């Protein structure tokens, strides 16, 4: 019977990271900063060279800003080695994959890793929306598999979603929660459901904003102004979609929608699909919801406070409803939902705390109003939100 090496998960544990892209090199930096020796693996030598160069540049900036001294920076870099072969991970106690978001590719990698690493090595996937249970099923010993979903940029954003598969050994989630805290992260335990916490709960931030645009209520600049200036969000939904990439954001929405059997609450928009088809992907293509070229002039929002409050309230209540439903379906507890939304996507407040602040009865009334107006299941109120409002009790 396989057991976990609980006593071995400390700074002396060798960590493997597969995938030298932005996320992989970020995870390698975090682990090395916590004192681990890290082996960063990628089949592409150019990707490894680029990753090392990027890490060196990051360390140089941190030293210049006084956040670490040169000895600390050199020590961190010395703890990261690179390889083109997964065979170099044979002595790793934990391997985190951060490769392409494709279940077949990830499953094959894990099956190959299982032949290389020890029976006690933990295998973690950084998937943002795929089934951890499905990935684990590719292994002879699926008990060792768990999701560790970091958020980009990984060294800066504190959240890590810890996602056990159905097959995961019962002791492993807590072990990973402790390890992530030791890495300076704020872990949130999430059920293995589509989108986990953040990518599920955040869908209305984009989807409802696009609906408001499609209905002609306001333009993109005004909607973003309402959410940032009145709501306190660091970025408006359209600015954020352009930063993420409309192709990436649309793909995640479509994946969650499909996984939830085409539930209208997660339905993708035609407007965003057309942007993708036009190649208007956002910053990386020079045009998205906004122009991003060197001579681009951003449109001025309509600074109508009453209109802005209507926009903010409509999007916020949909986010609150999704957060409540995540608790209702056991995706995570209320504390972890709020931790996830603040730590993973920098929301100004935890959504369920925000719900208590504005009043659960007001949230229910707004949802019922929109459901009556549109006649869509998209606006159905979470049973838990309605129940807590009726009982006049909050989430905490």
LOVEX-615382 format. One record per residue: residue in three letters; x negated, z negated, y negated of N, C-alpha, C, O in turn. Coordinates in steps of 0.2 Angstrom, whole numbers, plus 5000, padded with zeros to 4 digits. Each point is the difference from the previous one (the first is absolute). Layout:
AlaXZYXZYXZYXZY;...
***
This chain:
Unk499650005006500450004994499650004994499549964999;Unk500650094996499650004994500149954995500649994999;Unk498949984998500149954995499750024994499550045000;Unk500649934994499750014994499449964999500049945001;Unk499550094996499449964998500149974994499650014995;Unk500849945004500249974994499449974996500050004994;Unk499549975010499549974997499450054997499649984996;Unk500550085007499550054998500250044993499650034997;Unk501049965001500250034994499849964993500449974997;Unk499050045002499749974994499550054997500050065002;Unk499649924993499550054997499550035004499750054998;Unk500249925008499550035005500350065004499750035003;Unk501049974996500350065004499850064997500150014994;Unk499750045010499950074998500750034999500450005005;Unk499650044990500650044998499950075000499550024998;Unk501050025006499950075000500650034995500549975000;Unk499350084997500550044996500050075001499450034999;Unk501150005003500050075002500450044995500649994998;Unk499050064998500350034995499649994993500149944998;Unk499650105000499549994994500450024993499650014995;Unk501050005005500450024994500049944995499749955001;Unk500750064994500149944995500249945003499749954998;Unk500850055007500249945003499549975004499949945000;Unk499850105005499549975004499449974997499849955002;Unk500050084993499449984996500249934997499649964999;Unk501050044998500249944997500149945005499849944998;Unk500450075008500149955005499349985002499949945001;Unk499650105000499349995001499749954995499749955001;Unk500550074992499749964995500349925000499649964999;Unk501050045003500349935000499749965006499949944999;Unk500150095007499749965005499349984999499749955002;Unk499950104995499349994999499949944994499649965001;Unk500950044995500049954994500149935003499849954998;Unk500650055008500149945004499549985004500049945004;Unk499450094996499449985004499950045007499549995003;Unk501050054999500050045006499550065000499950034995;Unk499849985011499650075000500650055002500449995005;Unk499650064992500550055000499750075002499550024997;Unk500850015008499850075002500550054998500649995003;Unk499350054993500550054997499950075004499450034999;Unk501149995004499950065005500550054997500549994998;Unk499250075002500350064999499750065003499350005000;Unk501050055003499750065003499750044995499550045002;Unk500749964992499750044994499549974997500149954996;Unk499350075005499449974996500050004993499849964996;Unk500550105001500150004993500549954997499849974995;Unk500750015009500449954998499749935000500149964996;Unk499450035009499649945000499549994994500049954997;Unk499750115001499650004995500349994993499849964996;Unk500850075004500449994994500349924999500049984995;Unk500149995011500349945000499449954998500149954996;Unk499350065006499449964998499950004993499949954996;Unk500150125001499950014993500649964996499849974995;Unk500850035007500549974997499949935000500149964995;Unk499750015010499949935001499549974995500049954997;Unk499450095003499549994996500250004993499849954996;Unk500650105002500250004993500549944998500049974995;Unk500450015010500449944999499649944999500149964995;Unk499450035009499649944999499650004993499949954997;Unk499950115001499650014994500549974994499849974996;Unk500850065004500549984995500249925000500049974995;Unk500050005011500149935001499549964997500149954997;Unk499350075004499449974997500050014993499849954996;Unk500350115001500050014993500549964997500049974994;Unk500650015009500549964997499949935001500449964998;Unk499150025006499849935001500549975005500049945000;Unk500350105004500449975006499649985006500249965004;Unk499250074996499549975006499350024997499950044996;Unk499649935007499350014998499850065005500350015005;Unk499150014993499750065004499849985007500150045004;Unk499749904997499949985007500650005004500050025006;Unk500649954991500650005004500250075002500350025005;Unk499750034990500250075001499550035005500350035005;Unk499149964995499550035005500249975007500050035005;Unk500149904995500249975006500650035003500150015006;Unk500450004990500750035003499850075003500350015005;Unk499450034991499850075002499650005007500150045004;Unk499549914996499650005006500449985006499750015006;Unk500849964994500549985005500450065003500449995004;Unk499650064992500450065002499550065003499650024996;Unk500549995010499750065003500550065002500649985000;Unk499150085001500550055001499850045007499449995002;Unk501150045000499950035007500550065001500549994997;Unk499350065006500550055002500349995007500450045002;Unk499449915001500349995007500349935001499849954997;Unk500850055006500349945001499749965005500149945001;Unk499450095003499649965005499649944996499849955003;Unk500150064991499649954996500449944999499849954997;Unk500950055004500449944999500149965006500449965001;Unk499150055004500149965007500049934999500249965004;Unk499450014991499949934999500549974994499949954998;Unk500650095000500549984995500549955003500250015005;Unk499949944991500649955002500650034997500649985003;Unk499450064992500650034997499950074998499450014996;Unk501050035005499950074998500750024996500549995003;Unk499450034991500650024996499950084999499550024998;Unk501050015004500050084999500450014993500549974999;Unk499250084997500350024994499950085000499750024995;Unk500650015010500050075000500650034998500549974998;Unk499650105004500650034998500649975003500149975005;Unk500550044991500649965001500450055005500550034999;Unk499349975008500350045005499949965006499549985002;Unk501150005001500049965006499650025006499749965003;Unk500350114998499750025006499250004999499749985005;Unk500150034989499349994998499749935001499549995003;Unk500949974994499949925000500049985008499549965002;Unk501050065001500049985007499550025004499749965005;Unk500050104994499550035004499349964998499649985005;Unk500350004989499549964998500049945003499449975003;Unk501149994997500149945003499850005008499749965003;Unk500650095000499850015007499350015001499749985005;Unk500050064991499250015000499749944999499549985003;Unk500749984992499749944998500049955006499549965001;Unk501050035002500149965006499550015005499849955004;Unk499950114997499550015005499349984998499649995004;Unk500449994989499349994997499949924999499549975001;Unk501050004996500049934998500149955005500250025006;Unk499749924993500149955005500749985001500450024996;Unk499849955010500749985001500349954995500650004999;Unk498949974997500349954995500050034993500249964995;Unk499650105004500050034993500750014998500550035004;Unk499749954990500650024997500050064997499650024996;Unk501050025005500050074997500650004995500649995002;Unk499250034992500549994994500150074997499550044999;Unk501149985000500250064996500249994993500449954999;Unk499450094996500149994993500650054999500250014994;Unk500250015011500650044998500549974995500149945000;Unk500250104996500449984995500750005002500549974997;Unk499750085008500750015002500150015007500650015002;Unk498950015002500150015007500149945004499949944998;Unk500450075008500149955005499449975003499650035003;Unk500249914995499549965004500150005007499550005004;Unk501149984998500250005007499850075004499850005005;Unk500450054991499950075003499250015001499850035005;Unk499849954990499350015001499749955005499650035004;Unk500749914997499749965005500250025007499649995004;Unk500950054996500250025007499550055003500050015006;Unk499550014990499550055003499549965003499550045003;Unk500549904997499449965003500249975007500649995001;Unk498950005003500149965006500149934998500449975004;Unk499350004991500249934998500250004993499749994995;Unk501050025004500350014993500049934997500250004994;Unk499749945009500049944997499549994995500149964995;Unk499450085005499549994995500150044993499649994995;Unk501050055005500150044994500449964995500549975002;Unk499450054991500449974995499950044994499550044999;Unk501049964996499950044994499749954995500249954999;Unk499350084997499849974994500050054995499650044999;Unk501049964997500150054995499749984993500349964997;Unk499150065001499849994994500350054994500350055002;Unk499649934992500350044995499450034995499549964999;Unk500650104999499550034996500149994993500550004997;Unk498949984999499349995003499949935004500249954997;Unk499650065009500049945004499649944997500249945001;Unk499250074996499649944997500449974995499849944998;Unk500750094998500349974995500749975001500149954998;Unk500350095006500749975001499949955006499750015005;Unk500649934994500049945004500450015007499849965005;Unk500750084995500450005006499750035006499750055000;Unk500449925006500050035006500649995004500149945002;Unk500350115001500549995004499849995007499650055003;Unk500549895000499849995007500650025005500549964999;Unk499450095005500650025003499950005008499650055003;Unk500649905001499950005007500550065003500650014998;Unk499150025007500450045005500549965004499949945001;Unk500550095003500449965004499649975006500149955003;Unk499350094998499649985006499449954998499749975004;Unk500350024989499449964998500049935002500649975000;Unk498950005002499949935003500349954994499850024994;Unk500549935008500349964995499649964996500149984994;Unk499250015008499549974996499750044995499749984995;Unk500350095005499650044996500350004993499650014995;Unk501050005003500250004993499849944996499750024995;Unk500349925007499849954996499250005000499749984995;Unk500050045010499250015000499950054994499549994997;Unk500850075003499950054995500249974993499750024995;Unk500849945004500249974994499449964997499950004994;Unk499849965010499549954998499450054998499749984995;Unk500150075009499550044999500150044993499550004996;Unk501150025003500150034993499949964994499850014995;Unk500449925006499949954995499349994999499849994994;Unk499850015011499349995000499750064996499449994997;Unk500950075003499750064997500350004993499950054996;Unk500449905002500349994993500650044999500250014994;Unk500250005011500650044999500649955001500049955002;Unk500650084996500649975000500450035006500450054998;Unk499649935008500450035005500749995000500249944998;Unk500250115004500749995001500250025007499850065002;Unk500549905002500250025007500650045000500649984997;Unk499450085006500650055000500150025007499650015004;Unk501150004997500250035006499950075001499950044995;Unk500049995011499850075001500650044999500350035005;Unk499949984989500650054998499750054995499549994997;Unk500950075002499750054996499949984993500449974997;Unk499050045001499849984993499749934999499849984995;Unk500349985010499849935000500449974994500650005000;Unk499049964996500449974994500050044994500550034998;Unk498949995000499950034993500350075000500450024996;Unk499450025009500250075000500850015001500350054999;Unk500049905004500750005001500349974993500550034998;Unk499349915000500449974994499950044994500450004996;Unk499050045003499850034994500450074999500050034995;Unk500349995011500350074999500550014994500050054997;Unk500449905001500550014995499650014993500350034995;Unk499149945004499650014994499950074999500050024994;Unk499950025011499950084999500750035000500250044996;Unk500249955010500650035001500549994995500350054998;Unk499849895000500649994995499850034993500450024996;Unk498949985003499850034993500150075000500250034995;Unk499750005011500150085000500850015000500250054997;Unk500249915006500750014999500249994993500450044998;Unk499449924998500149994993499850064997500450034995;Unk499050005006499850064997500550065002500250044996;Unk499949975010500450055003500850004997500350054999;Unk499949894999500749994997500050024993500550004997;Unk498950015000499950014993500149944995500150014994;Unk499849935009500149944996499449994996500149984994;Unk499350045008499449994996499550045003500050025005;Unk499550004990499450045003499549955003500049944999;Unk499450095003499549975004499749954995499849945002;Unk500050084992499749954995500449944999499749954999;Unk500950065000500549954998500149955006500049944999;Unk500050085007500149965006499349965001500149945001;Unk499450094998499349975001500049944994499749955001;Unk500550074993500049954994500449945002499849944999;Unk500850075004500449955001499749955005500149945000;Unk499650095005499749965006499449964998499949945002;Unk499750094993499449974998500149954994499849945000;Unk500550094995500149964994500549945000499949954998;Unk500750075006500549955001500049965006500149945000;Unk499650095005500049975007499349975001500049955005;Unk499550064992499349975001499650035006499549975002;Unk500850095001499650035005499450034997500050034994;Unk499449985010499450024997500050084999499750024996;Unk500750015008500150075000500750025001500449975004;Unk499950084992500650035002500050035006499550025003;Unk501150005000500150035007499750075000499750025004;Unk500450024990499750075000499350004999499750045003;Unk500049924993499349994999499749985007499550035001;Unk500849935002499749975007500150065005499550015004;Unk501050024996500150065005499450054999499750035004;Unk500249994989499550044998499349985002499550045002;Unk500449894998499349975002500050015008499450015002;Unk501149975001500050005008499950075002499750015005;Unk500750034992500050075002500750015003500349975004;Unk500150084993500750015002500050025007500549995003;Unk499050055000500050025007500049935004500450005005;Unk499249964993499949945004500649955000500349985005;Unk499950014989500649964999500650035003500449965003;Unk499750114997500650035003499949995008500549995003;Unk498950024999499949995007500249935003500350005005;Unk499549954991500249935002500749995000500349975005;Unk500150064990500749994999500350035006500549985003;Unk499350084998500350045006499949975007500450005004;Unk499049974997499949965006500449945001500349995005;Unk499849974989500449955001500750025001500449975004;Unk499950084992500750025001500150025007500549995003;Unk499050055000500150035007500049945005500450005005;Unk499149954994500049955004500649955000500249975005;Unk500150034990500749964999500650045002500549994997;Unk499450075007500550045002500450034994500650005000;Unk499150024995500350034994500449964996500650034998;Unk499349915002500449954996499950034992499550014998;Unk501149994999500050034993499649964995499850024995;Unk500149925007499649954995499350034999499749994995;Unk500150045010499350034999499950074999499550035001;Unk501050004998500150085000499550034995500049974994;Unk499550075008499650034995500450054995500650015001;Unk499150004993500350044995499850085000499450015002;Unk501150034996499850074999499550014995499650045000;Unk500549924994499650014995499249995001499650044998;Unk500349915006499349985002499750065005499550025000;Unk501050005005499850055004499850064997499550045002;Unk500949984993499850064996499350004996499750045000;Unk500249904998499349994997499550015005499550034998;Unk500649945008499550015005499950085002499550025001;Unk501150014999500050075002499650044995499750065001;Unk500449924992499750044995499249984999499750034996;Unk500149925008499349984999499949954995499449994998;Unk501249984999499949964994500049935003500449965001;Unk499050025002499949945004499849944995500049945003;Unk499850074991499949944996499350014997499850064998;Unk499849895001499450004997499550045003499650044997;Unk500449965010499550045004500150084999499550035001;Unk501149994997500150074999500150024993500050064998;Unk499949894997500150014993500750004997500150014994;Unk500449995011500750004998500449975005499950015006;Unk500649954992500549975005500649994996500350054997;Unk499949895002500649984996499850014993500450014995;Unk498949975003499750014994499450055000499850025006;Unk500050014988499450045000499449955000500049954997;Unk499550085007499449955000499350044998499549985002;Unk500650084995499450044998499749964994500249964997;Unk499250075002499649974994500450004993499849964996;Unk500650095004500350014993500849985001500450014995;Unk499749955010500749985001500349954995499649964998;Unk501050055000500349954995500649975004500450045002;Unk499649904998500549965004500650004995500049994994;Unk500650025010500650004996500249934997499849955004;Unk500550054991500349944997500649975003500550045001;Unk499549905001500749975003500549994995499850004994;Unk500850005008500549984995500149925001500249975004;Unk499650004990499949935000500749964998500049974995;Unk500550055010500649974999500149945004500050005007;Unk500049944991499949945004500649995004499949985006;Unk500750034992500650005004499950045006500249985006;Unk499750094993499950045005499449985005500150005006;Unk499449984991499449975004500249955005499849995005;Unk500649964992500249945004500550035006499949975005;Unk500550084994500450025005499650035006500150005005;Unk499450044993499550035004499649955005500050005006;Unk499849954990499649955003500449965005499849995006;Unk500849994992500549965004500250045006500049975006;Unk500150094994500250055005499550005006500149995006;Unk499350024992499450015004499849935003499949995006;Unk500149964990499949935002500549975005499749975005;Unk500950044994500549985005499950035007500249975005;Unk499650104995499950035006499449985004500049995006;Unk499549994990499449975003500149935003499849985005;Unk500649984991500249935002500450015007499949965004;Unk500650094996500450015006499650015006500149985006;Unk499450074993499550025005499649945003499949995006;Unk499949974989499649945002500449955004499849975005;Unk500950024993500449955003500250035007500049965005;Unk500050114996500250035007499449995004500149995006;Unk499350014991499449995005500049935003499849995005;Unk500449964991500049935002500650005006499949975005;Unk500750064993500550005004499950035007500249975005;Unk499450084996499850035006499449985003499750025005;Unk500049924992499449975003499450044999499549985004;Unk500450064992499450044998499549954998499450005002;Unk500849954994499549954997500449944997500650014999;Unk499149945000500449944997500050014992499650054998;Unk500849924999500150014992499349994997499850044995;Unk499849915007499449994997499550065001499750024995;Unk500350005011499550065001500250064997499650044997;Unk501149975002500250064996499850004993499850054997;Unk500349895000499849994993499250014999499850034995;Unk499849945010499350015000499850075000499650024997;Unk500750025008499950065001500150054994499650044998;Unk501049954999500150044994499649994994499850044996;Unk500049905003499549984994499350025002499650034996;Unk500249965010499350015002499850075002499550035000;Unk501150015003499850075002500250054995499650055000;Unk500949944996500150054995500149974993500350034995;Unk499449915004499949974993500750004996500050004994;Unk500549985010500749994996499949934996499649965002;Unk500750044992499949954996500349935002499749954998;Unk500850055007500349945003500150025007500150065002;Unk500049895002500350015007500750024999500349974996;Unk499950075008500750034999500549955002500650004996;Unk499349965009500549955001500049944995500649974999;Unk498950014999499949954994500450034994500349974997;Unk499650105002500350034994500850005001500349994995;Unk499950025011500750005002500349934998500550004997;Unk499249955005500249934998500049994992500549974998;Unk499050064999500049994993500650044996500349974996;Unk499850095006500650044997500749985003500550014997;Unk499549965009500649985003500250045005500150064999;Unk500049925007500250045006500750034999500150055003;Unk500349914994500750034999500050064996500450055001;Unk499249954994499950064996499750065004500350064999;Unk499349935005499750055004500550035005500150065000;Unk500349905003500650025004500550044997500250055002;Unk500049934992500550034996499750074998500450055000;Unk499049964998499750064998500050055006500250064999;Unk499649925007500050045006500750025002500150065001;Unk500449904998500750015002500250054995500450055002;Unk499449954992500350044995499750075001500450055000;Unk498949965002499850075001500250025007500150065000;Unk500149905005500350025006500750034999500150065003;Unk500249914992500750034999500050064996500450055001;Unk499149964995499950064995499850065005500350054999;Unk499249945005499750055003500350015007499950065003;Unk500349895000500350015007499550015005500150035005;Unk499349954994499450015004499849945004500049944996;Unk499850065010499749945003499349984998499849955001;Unk499950104995499449984996500149944996499549965000;Unk501150024998500149954995500349945003500249954997;Unk499850055010500349945003499649944999499450005000;Unk500949944999499749944999499849975007500350005005;Unk499149974994499749965006500449945002500249974996;Unk500050035010500449945002499749934998500449964999;Unk499050045002499749934998500049994992500149944998;Unk499850114998500149994993500749984998500149964996;Unk500450075007500749984999500149935003500449964996;Unk499450035009500149935003499749954996500349944999;Unk499150074999499649954996500449994993500049944997;Unk500250115000500450004994500749965001500149964995;Unk500250055010500649975002499949925000500449964998;Unk499150035006499849935001499749964994499849945000;Unk500050104995499749984994499349975001499949944998;Unk499850095007499349985001499550055000500250065001;Unk499249934998499550054999499650025007500249985005;Unk499250054994499650015006499549955001499750005005;Unk500249964990499449955001500349935000499649955000;
***
